[in-house]
Amino acid sequence: FRDSDWSTPQTLDVSGVDDVIADGTVTYDVALGCTGTALYSNLVIPPVVLRNIDNDVATVSPSTATGNPPEADVTTTASFTLTLGTNPTGPVSVTCVPDDPAEGSVVTAMPVVWLVPDWKTVKTVAVAAVD
């Protein structure tokens, strides 16, 4: 504010930050400080309360399976990959279980686990035929 525009409201633009974390809508304060003449220096101004509306959705996405191992060859596996859609706030575990264990068996150790630092890592799951 200056002497010439002290009575004109001033607009401040605030933009949300995309954090790539599915953390829901988060409320936060914008603190305001004031300097100037003695009357305005160190004036206590209440914060402005804003909400950052989240655009991230937690997802686990499987790829299409590659390979179809023949029943007679239990050494050949099919595989698919898993990816997370957003950065989690803690560990994520996914367990893979065939709906018909008489036909296929998951070879990869379960559960598949992501820790926060490796959330972008693509995880591979191998499945073998059961004879």
C-alpha positions as CSV (number, residue, x, y, z in Angstrom):
1,F,0.0,0.0,0.0
2,R,1.1,3.5,-0.7
3,D,-0.2,6.9,0.2
4,S,-2.1,7.1,-3.0
5,D,-3.9,3.7,-2.8
6,W,-4.2,3.0,1.0
7,S,-8.0,2.7,0.8
8,T,-8.1,0.4,-2.3
9,P,-8.4,-3.3,-1.5
10,Q,-5.3,-5.3,-2.7
11,T,-5.7,-8.8,-4.1
12,L,-3.1,-11.5,-3.4
13,D,-3.2,-14.6,-5.5
14,V,-2.4,-18.0,-3.8
15,S,-1.9,-21.2,-5.8
16,G,-2.1,-24.7,-4.5
17,V,0.9,-27.0,-4.8
18,D,0.5,-30.4,-6.5
19,D,2.2,-32.8,-4.1
20,V,1.4,-36.0,-5.9
21,I,0.1,-37.4,-2.6
22,A,-3.5,-38.6,-2.3
23,D,-3.9,-36.8,1.1
24,G,-7.4,-35.4,0.6
25,T,-8.3,-31.8,1.0
26,V,-5.9,-30.0,3.4
27,T,-6.6,-26.8,5.2
28,Y,-3.7,-24.4,5.7
29,D,-3.2,-20.8,6.9
30,V,-1.5,-18.0,5.1
31,A,0.2,-15.8,7.7
32,L,0.3,-12.0,7.1
33,G,2.9,-9.6,8.4
34,C,3.0,-5.8,8.2
35,T,5.7,-3.2,8.2
36,G,5.5,0.5,7.8
37,T,4.8,3.4,10.1
38,A,4.7,2.9,13.8
39,L,1.0,2.3,13.8
40,Y,1.3,-0.6,11.3
41,S,4.7,-2.1,12.3
42,N,4.2,-5.4,14.2
43,L,0.4,-5.2,13.7
44,V,-1.2,-8.6,14.5
45,I,-3.2,-9.7,11.5
46,P,-5.3,-12.9,11.6
47,P,-4.2,-15.5,9.1
48,V,-6.2,-16.3,5.9
49,V,-7.5,-19.9,6.0
50,L,-7.4,-21.7,2.6
51,R,-8.1,-25.3,1.4
52,N,-5.9,-27.2,-1.0
53,I,-8.4,-29.4,-2.8
54,D,-6.6,-32.7,-3.7
55,N,-6.5,-33.9,-7.3
56,D,-4.6,-37.1,-6.6
57,V,-6.2,-40.5,-6.3
58,A,-4.5,-43.5,-4.7
59,T,-4.4,-46.3,-7.3
60,V,-2.6,-49.6,-7.8
61,S,-2.5,-50.4,-11.5
62,P,-1.7,-53.9,-12.9
63,S,-0.4,-54.2,-16.5
64,T,-1.6,-56.8,-18.9
65,A,-0.1,-60.2,-18.3
66,T,2.7,-61.4,-20.6
67,G,3.1,-65.1,-21.3
68,N,0.8,-67.9,-20.8
69,P,2.7,-70.8,-19.3
70,P,1.6,-74.3,-20.5
71,E,0.3,-76.6,-17.7
72,A,3.0,-79.2,-18.5
73,D,5.8,-76.7,-18.0
74,V,5.8,-75.4,-14.4
75,T,9.2,-73.7,-15.0
76,T,7.8,-71.1,-17.4
77,T,6.0,-68.1,-15.8
78,A,3.6,-65.4,-16.9
79,S,4.2,-62.0,-15.4
80,F,2.5,-58.7,-14.9
81,T,3.6,-55.4,-13.3
82,L,2.1,-53.2,-10.6
83,T,2.5,-49.5,-10.2
84,L,1.2,-46.9,-7.7
85,G,-0.6,-43.9,-9.0
86,T,0.5,-41.5,-6.3
87,N,3.1,-41.0,-3.6
88,P,1.9,-42.8,-0.5
89,T,2.3,-41.4,3.0
90,G,3.4,-44.8,4.3
91,P,4.2,-48.3,3.2
92,V,1.8,-50.0,0.7
93,S,1.4,-53.8,0.5
94,V,-0.4,-55.7,-2.2
95,T,-1.2,-59.4,-2.0
96,C,-1.8,-61.4,-5.2
97,V,-3.9,-64.6,-5.0
98,P,-5.2,-66.6,-8.0
99,D,-8.9,-67.2,-7.9
100,D,-8.2,-70.9,-8.8
101,P,-5.1,-72.2,-7.1
102,A,-5.5,-75.5,-9.0
103,E,-4.6,-73.6,-12.3
104,G,-2.0,-71.0,-11.3
105,S,0.4,-70.2,-8.4
106,V,2.0,-66.8,-7.6
107,V,5.8,-67.3,-7.7
108,T,6.7,-63.8,-6.5
109,A,7.1,-63.4,-2.7
110,M,4.0,-61.9,-1.2
111,P,3.1,-59.3,-0.3
112,V,4.5,-56.8,-2.9
113,V,5.6,-53.8,-0.8
114,W,6.4,-50.2,-1.6
115,L,8.1,-47.9,0.9
116,V,7.6,-44.2,0.5
117,P,10.9,-43.5,-1.2
118,D,10.5,-46.2,-3.8
119,W,6.8,-45.5,-4.7
120,K,7.6,-45.0,-8.4
121,T,9.3,-48.5,-8.7
122,V,7.5,-50.9,-11.0
123,K,7.0,-54.2,-9.3
124,T,6.8,-57.5,-11.3
125,V,4.6,-60.4,-10.2
126,A,5.3,-63.9,-11.7
127,V,2.7,-66.6,-12.0
128,A,3.3,-70.3,-12.8
129,A,0.9,-72.9,-14.1
130,V,-0.1,-75.7,-11.9
131,D,0.1,-79.2,-13.4
